[in-house]
Amino acid sequence: VGDILRQHNLLSDSVRLVDSATSQTKVDNWGRLEPVLVGLGLKFDARTASRIMAEQRGEASKLIYRLKGVLDGLEQAQNGQKVDYPLSVTTLNRPHRDDGMWFKDQVRKAVDRQAPKGAVSMSLRLARFEEERNKHEEKAHELERQYSAEERQRIQMRRGDLLAQHRERQQQTKEMEQSV
């Protein structure tokens, strides 16, 4: 699905999809694709993603068929030209959370509901890793803020040095003009 969206310039190169069989990677990938699919008007929710992840027969085919219909309509609307603009999907009817966490949570819940009774839920297995990830993200944001402040300070100092050098050169030029 990601390759199809990229071929039609509907998924930017900055959206990184990982080719891996782990359930976490699949959830992350569908979380990255969900805004684009919903933005195209496709019915795509956590249940659909979890069914595709569980490899339920026909689920992926249905999604690709619906996607093909939407893409054909877009191409016809553009007189046979590919759409060459990024979609803006900021007005979705769902809670706004950074990095698609809302959708990923919904997919995990759907996967948990499909798990056989007695199986350890995906949410419980991932909880400690999520907590650790959140700690690392907070630390990374703090380091970013510190780096940004230090970088701004270095830039200001460099500007001051360049300005001083420029004034010194102007002064030297004036002195040479006066001596001539």
DONULO-597457 format. One record per residue (C-alpha): x, y, z. Coordinates in pm, whole numbers, plus 32768, in hexadecimal, padded with zeros to 4 digits. Example, Ala and Ser with C-alpha at 12.3 -4.5 7.8 and 13.67 -1.06 7.14 Angstrom:
<drenbas>
DRENBA     u     v     w
DRENBA  84CE  7E3E  830C
DRENBA  8557  7F96  82CA
</drenbas>
This chain:
<drenbas>
DRENBA     u     v     w
DRENBA  8000  8000  8000
DRENBA  811E  80EC  8056
DRENBA  81C7  80A9  7F06
DRENBA  8082  80ED  7E4C
DRENBA  8051  8236  7F06
DRENBA  81B9  829D  7EBD
DRENBA  8191  824D  7D4A
DRENBA  806D  8340  7D3F
DRENBA  812A  844C  7E08
DRENBA  8037  8430  7F2A
DRENBA  8135  83C0  802D
DRENBA  8264  8497  8068
DRENBA  83C0  8404  8073
DRENBA  83DD  8475  81DC
DRENBA  82DC  836F  8242
DRENBA  83B5  8244  8295
DRENBA  8314  80EC  8281
DRENBA  83D8  7FC8  830F
DRENBA  83D4  7E6F  8272
DRENBA  83BA  7D8D  83A1
DRENBA  82D3  7C7B  841E
DRENBA  82BD  7CF4  8586
DRENBA  8167  7D65  85FA
DRENBA  81F0  7EB0  8680
DRENBA  8285  7F06  852D
DRENBA  8140  7EAF  847F
DRENBA  807D  7F8C  856E
DRENBA  8174  80A9  8535
DRENBA  8161  8082  83BA
DRENBA  7FE4  8083  83B5
DRENBA  7FEC  81AD  84A1
DRENBA  80BA  826A  83A0
DRENBA  7FD5  8205  827F
DRENBA  7E8B  8246  8330
DRENBA  7E7E  83C3  8306
DRENBA  7EBB  83A8  8190
DRENBA  7DBA  8293  815E
DRENBA  7CB3  834C  8228
DRENBA  7D0E  848F  8175
DRENBA  7CC4  83E4  802B
DRENBA  7B6B  8392  80AD
DRENBA  7BA3  821F  80E0
DRENBA  7AF6  816C  81FD
DRENBA  7C26  8103  82C3
DRENBA  7C22  80C7  8436
DRENBA  7CD7  8000  8541
DRENBA  7C03  7ECC  8501
DRENBA  7C62  7ECB  8392
DRENBA  7DD2  7EF0  83E8
DRENBA  7DC4  7DDA  84EA
DRENBA  7D14  7CF1  83F5
DRENBA  7E1F  7D32  82F0
DRENBA  7F2E  7CF9  83F5
DRENBA  7E86  7BB1  8456
DRENBA  7E89  7B58  82E2
DRENBA  7D13  7B1F  82D3
DRENBA  7CB9  7AAE  817A
DRENBA  7C4C  7BC2  808E
DRENBA  7C89  7CEA  8178
DRENBA  7DC0  7D6C  80CA
DRENBA  7D21  7D31  7F75
DRENBA  7BED  7DFC  7FD6
DRENBA  7CC4  7F1F  804A
DRENBA  7D98  7F1C  7F0E
DRENBA  7C60  7F04  7E34
DRENBA  7BC2  8031  7EE3
DRENBA  7D0D  80EB  7EC9
DRENBA  7D1E  80A2  7D55
DRENBA  7BC1  8132  7D27
DRENBA  7C21  8273  7DDB
DRENBA  7D67  8294  7D19
DRENBA  7CB6  8258  7BCC
DRENBA  7BC1  836A  7C27
DRENBA  7CDC  8458  7C7E
DRENBA  7D8F  8411  7B38
DRENBA  7C51  8447  7A6F
DRENBA  7C18  858F  7B24
DRENBA  7D77  85FA  7AC5
DRENBA  7D46  8599  7954
DRENBA  7E2E  8473  7969
DRENBA  7F3E  8528  7A2C
DRENBA  7FB6  84A9  7B7A
DRENBA  7F5E  8579  7CA8
DRENBA  8095  8638  7D0F
DRENBA  803C  86CD  7E5D
DRENBA  8054  8658  7FC4
DRENBA  7F07  8620  806E
DRENBA  7EB6  86E8  81A2
DRENBA  7E01  8611  829E
DRENBA  7DED  86FC  83C3
DRENBA  7C71  86FF  83E2
DRENBA  7C31  8595  8436
DRENBA  7B0D  8548  851C
DRENBA  7BDD  84AA  862B
DRENBA  7CA6  851F  8753
DRENBA  7DEA  85C2  86E4
DRENBA  7F1C  851F  877C
DRENBA  8082  8539  8710
DRENBA  8117  842F  862C
DRENBA  7FCE  8373  85F7
DRENBA  7FCA  82DB  8753
DRENBA  7E4D  82DF  8762
DRENBA  7E31  8202  8630
DRENBA  7F49  811D  86A4
DRENBA  7E98  80F1  87F2
DRENBA  7D58  8099  873D
DRENBA  7E0C  7F95  8668
DRENBA  7EAA  7EF9  879D
DRENBA  7D55  7EE2  8845
DRENBA  7CC1  7E41  870F
DRENBA  7DDF  7D45  8703
DRENBA  7DAB  7CFC  8877
DRENBA  7C38  7CB9  883D
DRENBA  7C90  7BBC  872E
DRENBA  7D8E  7B07  8806
DRENBA  7D23  79B6  8892
DRENBA  7CAE  79B6  89FB
DRENBA  7DC8  7988  8AF1
DRENBA  7EC7  7A24  8A07
DRENBA  7F8E  7B44  8A92
DRENBA  7F0C  7C80  89F0
DRENBA  7FEA  7D45  890A
DRENBA  7FB4  7E7D  89DD
DRENBA  8037  7DD2  8B14
DRENBA  8166  7D4E  8A5E
DRENBA  81B6  7EA2  89CB
DRENBA  8168  7F76  8AFF
DRENBA  82C6  7F70  8B92
DRENBA  8361  7FBA  8A40
DRENBA  8271  80DB  8A07
DRENBA  82CE  8169  8B5B
DRENBA  8440  814D  8B0A
DRENBA  8409  81EC  89B4
DRENBA  8352  8310  8A54
DRENBA  8476  8347  8B45
DRENBA  856D  8345  8A24
DRENBA  8495  8433  8959
DRENBA  847F  8527  8A7C
DRENBA  85F8  851A  8AA9
DRENBA  862C  854F  8934
DRENBA  8545  867E  8934
DRENBA  85FF  8711  8A5E
DRENBA  8750  86DE  89B2
DRENBA  86C3  877A  8875
DRENBA  8655  88AD  8935
DRENBA  87AB  88CA  89D9
DRENBA  885A  88A0  888B
DRENBA  877B  89A4  87E9
DRENBA  87C8  8AA3  88F9
DRENBA  893F  8A60  88E3
DRENBA  8934  8A73  8767
DRENBA  887C  8BC2  876F
DRENBA  8980  8C46  8863
DRENBA  8A9F  8BD4  877F
DRENBA  89FA  8C75  8651
DRENBA  89CE  8DBE  870A
DRENBA  8B39  8DB7  877A
DRENBA  8BAC  8D6F  8615
DRENBA  8AD4  8E8C  858F
DRENBA  8B6B  8F74  8693
DRENBA  8CCC  8F0A  862D
DRENBA  8C7E  8F3E  84BC
DRENBA  8BE3  9090  8502
DRENBA  8D18  90F9  85CA
DRENBA  8DFC  9087  84AD
DRENBA  8D27  9146  83B3
DRENBA  8D38  9286  8482
DRENBA  8EAF  925C  84AA
DRENBA  8EDA  923B  8331
DRENBA  8E01  936E  82F7
DRENBA  8ED5  9431  83ED
DRENBA  9016  93BD  8342
DRENBA  8F86  941E  81F0
DRENBA  8F2B  9579  8270
DRENBA  9085  95A7  8304
DRENBA  9129  953F  81BB
DRENBA  904B  962F  80F8
DRENBA  909F  974B  81E3
DRENBA  9216  9705  81CD
DRENBA  920D  970E  8050
</drenbas>
